[in-house]
Amino acid sequence: MDWDELLNPLSPYYQDAMCEQQRLVNLQDGLITATKRLISSIYPQIYHLESAGYTELDTTIIAECVKLSCKLNEIIAKYYVEE
């Protein structure tokens, strides 16, 4: 496999990479949404933070959810067994 094959939109390698990337983005979006929903249900004071608090909370949620989604994807890819 060379770069031309990997970057060719018609290549199966490219298609597989794009599907995996889309799954990862969907997982990240879902984790971020669920985390924000959970935090707001547990900590109602979230609606009364200073501006810097909103920024730090949002940055932390996004960073940690991205790390978690990458780790989950890595584990699943490593231990997946085809039937």
N, C-alpha and C positions, 0 to 999 in steps of 0.2 A: 504494500500500500504506500503510495506517495502522496504528496500534498495536493497535487492536481486531482487525484481521485477522492481525497478527503474533502476538498473544498468544492467539488462539482455537485451542484444541487440535485442532479439526477443519480448520483452514486448512492448505493445502499448504505455505505458507511456514513455519508452525510445525513441521510434520512434518519438513521439510527441515532446519530449524535443530536439531531434536532428534536427527536422524540424524547430522548433522555433529558435534554435541556428544558423542554416544555413541562415534563413531569416535575422536574426540580423547581421550576418557577411556580407551578401550581401548588406544590407542597409548601413552598415558602409563603406564598400568599395566604394559603389556608391556615398555616401556623400563626402568622402575624394577626390575621383576623380573629382567630380563636383566642389567642393570648390577650388581645386587647379587650375582647368581650368578657373573658374570665376575670381579668384584672378589674374591669369596671364593675363587675358584679360583687367582687370581694372588697374592693376599696372604693366606696362611693366618693371619698374625698379627692379622687383623681380629677374630678370636675372643678376643683378649687385650687389647682396648683398655679404657681407662678409660671411665667412663660418659659423660663429656663428649665423648669421641671418637666413641662410637656416635651420640650426638645430632647432632654436627656432620656426620658422614659421612652420616647419614640425611637431614638437612636439605639438604645439598649435592646428593645424588643426586636427591632429589625436585625441587628447584628447577631443576637443570640439565636433567632429563628433561622437565619441563613446558615449559621454554623450547624445547628441541629439538623436541618434538612440535608445538608451535605453529608453529615455523619450517618444519618439514616439511609441515604441513598448508597453510601459506601458499604454499609453492613449488608443491605439487601443484595447489592451486586456481588458481594463477596461470597455470600452463603446461598444464593439462589440455586435451586436444583430444578432442571427442566423435567417435566413429567413425561 
